[in-house]
């Protein structure tokens, strides 16, 4: 699958693939800014920028025709936990741990760990759709 996205054609499979690629990059670099991903069109890539810099947020907005992400339908919600719907809803979700590791200098080495957790989950979910 190509790392490419043009507005209006997001599928669950593509959202998970792009999510995996984005978070694999975050894991490799240890970056705390998703906007730095080289695949964004603004950075010379072929993926248009999307709300929250998140393919899964974009997917839920398209499928449910909303102007904001429908977190309860996120393809990644299994990672956030059964009682959590949003990646930002509780302080111990891998996303929040990654985000806070970027804010606190003594946790920066952990950014790669949390990004890796997110990337692996996206990859597993993507592979389920391949079958």
N, C-alpha and C positions, 0 to 999 in steps of 0.2 A: 504494500500500500504506500502511496506517495504521501509525503508530508506536504499537504496542500489543502486549502479550504477557501472556497469562495462563498460569500454570503448566500444563505438560502438552501444549502444542501447538506445540512448536518444530520448524520444518523448516529444511533447509539454506538455502532461499531467504530465509526470515524471519531466520535468524541472520545472513546476509550483509547483508541490508537494515538490520537494527538495528546491526550492526557499522559499516556505512558511516555511519549517522546519528550514532552515538556518536563515532566518530573525526573526522567532519566538524565536530562541535561542539568537540572537543578542538583541532582545527586552528584554528577561528575564535577560540577564547578563549585558547589557549595554556595551558590548565589542565594541571596535573600530577596531577589526581585524577579518575579516571573516576566516582567516586561523586557528583561535582557535577553530572552530566548531568541537566538538568531533566526528562527523560522518565522517570526512575526514579519508581516509585510513591511512594517516600519523599519525593520532591521535588515531588510534585503531578502527576506524569505518569501514564501508563497501562502502564508496563513494570515488571513485578515485578523486584525485585533478584535477581541470580543469582550463582553462584560466580564469583569473580575479576572481577566486574562485566563479564563477557564473554559475549555471545550465542553465540559459537562454542564456548566451553567448555560452556555449557549444552546446546547441540545435541549434542555428542559424548556427554555424560552421558546424555541421553535416548535417543539412538539405540542406544547400546551398553549401556544399563542399568547404569551404574557410578555410584559415589558420588564419583568424581573425574574430571576431564577426561581424555579419551583423545586426547592431543596428536597422535599419529601419524595421526589421522583428522580433524584440524582442517581446516575448509574454507579456512583461510587459510595452510595449511602451505607452499604454493608461495612465499609471501612470505618465509618464514623460511629457505628454502634447501633444497636436495635432501638434505643430510646432517643438517639440523636438523629436528626435529619440533616442538619447543616454542618458543613465542615468547620464552621466557626462557632458552633453552638456551645460547645463545652471546652474547657481549658485543656483536657487531656486527649483531644483528637490529634492524630498525627499532623494535620494541617496547622492547628493552633500551636502545637509544640514546635513545628518548623518555623512558623511566623514569629513566635516569641524568641526562638533561638537566634533569629536575625536581629532582634532588637537588643538583646543582652549579650555584650561582647564575650562573657565567659561561657556562653552556650554555643557559640558559633560552630565549633567542631561537630555539634550534634545535628546541624542543618542537613548534612549529607545523609545521616541516618534516617531522619524523618522523611526526607525527599525520597529516599530509597524505598521506604515502606509504602509510600503513596504510589511510586512508579510500579513496584511489584504487584500491588493490588490491581492497578489499571491493566497491567499486562495479563494477569490471570483472568480478569473479567473479559478482556478482549478475546483471549483464547477460547473461552466458553462459547462466544458467538461464532467462532471459526468452525465449530463442529457441526 
